[in-house]
Amino acid sequence: MAKPYSMDLRERALARLEEGETSREVAAALKVAVSSVIKWAARKRRLGSAAPGKMGGHRPYLIDGEHRAFVLSEVERDANITLHELTAALSERGLIIHPASVGRFLHREGKSFKKNRSAG
């Protein structure tokens, strides 16, 4: 992942803008994209600082709370329920999600199922 530009560079760009240079002139002088200079100025106006925002992070799981309990109860009720059936049931409950996401959830919960030849 790329790193954000330094605050020193951002502050120099904003200082030049305040002195009357255009965004294109500032970008050319500092060897950055014009869009970067424009975004820094807009961020300064909007938030009071041109500091970079948070990068990366963790996206919370969609299947949690009541949906988690529902999926686990469905798996307990019918161990052979398919990912598509679970996805359809969640859709009826208002959670639109991809079957692969349901599969990843079940794997995290230790409910993954592997076929084997001895199972008949």
N, C-alpha and C positions, 0 to 999 in steps of 0.2 A: 504494500500500500504506500502511496506517495505521502510525503510529509508536507504539512502546510508551510507557506512562506513565513519567514521570521517576522516578528513584530517590528524589528528595526527597519526592515524593508518596507513594511506596510506604513509605518509612521513617516518615513522619508517620502513615500508616494503621496500620502495625504498632505504633508507639508507643502509639497510642490503644487498640488492642486489648489491649496489655499492661497498660494502666491500668484495664482492666475494661469498656470500652465494648463493645457488641455489634457484629457485622459490619454490621447494618442502620444502626445509629447512626453508625458511622464512614463508611459509604458516603453517607449523607444529608449529613453534615457536609462531606465532601470532594467531593461531587457526582460520584461514580463509581458504577458498578454494584456491587451487593452481591456478585455472583459474582467480580468483580475482587478485592475485599478478601479473600474466602474463598480464592481461588487464590493470592494473594500470601502469605497466612499458611501455606497448605499448602506452597508452594514454599520458604518460609523454614524450615519444619520438616524438609522432605525434603533440601534442598541446603545449608541454612545461610545462604542469601541469597535475597532476593526480587528480585534483578536479573533483567531480562528475558533470555530465551533468544535464541539466534540466529534471525534472521528471514531468509527468502529462501534463496538458495543455488542450487546446481546439483545436479540429480539425475543420477547416472551413467547412461550408456547401458546398456541391457540387452544389446544385441548387441555383445559384445566377446570378446577372447580366442579360444577354440576356436570359439564360435558365429560370430564375425566371419570367421575363416578358412573355416569351412564354407560360409557364405553366398556369400562371394566365389568359392570354388571351384565352387559350383553355378552361379553366373552365368557363370563362364568356360566351364564344361562345356556349358551351354545358354543362349545369350543371350536366348532367347525364353521363359524360365521366368517364370511369373506370380508376383505377390506372394502369392496364395493358396497356390500350390504351395510357395513358400519358407516361408510361415507353417506349413503342415502339416508340412513336413520339420523345422522347428525344434521344433514341438510334439512330434514323435516323439523328439526329442533331449532333451525335458524343459523347453524354454523356451516358455511360453505367452505369445504376443505378438500384437498386432493387426497386420493387413496394412499399415495406415498407418505403423506404426512401422518396418516393414521397408522401406517406400518412402522414409521419411525417412533411414534408414540408407544406402540405396543412393545417394540424392541426395548425402549428405555424402561418400560415397566416390567421387563422380564417375561413378557407373554409371547415371544416369538415362537413360531412353530416350524419345525423342519420335518419334511416328509422322509420316511425311510421305508425300505423294502419289507421289513418285518412287520410293519403296521397293518399289512394285509390289504 
